[in-house]
Amino acid sequence: MQNRAAQEPTAPPSGASDHRTTTTERGSFCLARCICGWHGPARRARSQARTDAEQHHRTG
């Protein structure tokens, strides 16, 4: 059985052109990733993974 990863892009706030994040699902977990190499912790709630991505945009 293959694990399908769904990606949901999040809109970058103005001024954050060098950071573009997506949320990726792995099994029952979701995590945020950025093109700069950053990734957030695995979360069970997609909303929390999106919040992690938004915080990354703000703090860089």
C-alpha positions as CSV (number, residue, x, y, z in Angstrom):
1,M,0.0,0.0,0.0
2,Q,1.4,3.4,-1.0
3,N,1.3,6.4,1.2
4,R,-0.2,9.4,-0.6
5,A,1.0,12.8,0.5
6,A,-1.4,15.6,0.0
7,Q,0.0,19.1,-0.3
8,E,-1.9,22.2,0.5
9,P,0.0,25.5,-0.3
10,T,-0.4,28.3,2.1
11,A,-0.4,31.9,0.9
12,P,2.7,33.8,1.9
13,P,2.2,37.2,3.6
14,S,3.6,40.2,1.8
15,G,7.4,40.5,2.2
16,A,8.0,36.8,2.5
17,S,9.0,36.0,-1.1
18,D,11.9,33.7,-0.1
19,H,9.5,31.4,2.0
20,R,6.8,29.3,0.4
21,T,5.2,26.6,2.5
22,T,3.0,23.6,1.9
23,T,1.3,21.2,4.3
24,T,2.0,17.5,3.7
25,E,0.1,14.6,5.1
26,R,1.8,11.5,6.2
27,G,-0.7,8.9,7.5
28,S,-2.7,10.6,10.2
29,F,-0.1,13.4,10.6
30,C,0.3,16.7,8.8
31,L,3.4,18.9,8.8
32,A,4.4,22.2,7.2
33,R,7.4,22.5,4.9
34,C,9.1,25.5,3.4
35,I,11.3,25.8,0.3
36,C,14.1,27.2,2.5
37,G,14.5,23.7,4.2
38,W,12.5,24.4,7.3
39,H,9.8,21.9,8.4
40,G,7.5,22.0,11.4
41,P,6.6,19.2,13.8
42,A,4.1,16.5,12.8
43,R,0.6,17.5,13.9
44,R,-2.6,15.6,14.0
45,A,-4.6,18.8,13.2
46,R,-4.1,20.4,9.8
47,S,-5.0,23.8,11.3
48,Q,-2.1,23.6,13.7
49,A,0.3,22.7,10.8
50,R,-1.0,25.8,8.9
51,T,-0.4,27.9,12.0
52,D,3.2,26.5,12.2
53,A,3.7,27.7,8.6
54,E,2.2,31.1,9.3
55,Q,4.6,31.5,12.3
56,H,7.5,30.5,10.1
57,H,6.6,33.2,7.6
58,R,6.5,35.8,10.4
59,T,9.7,34.8,12.1
60,G,11.6,33.7,8.9
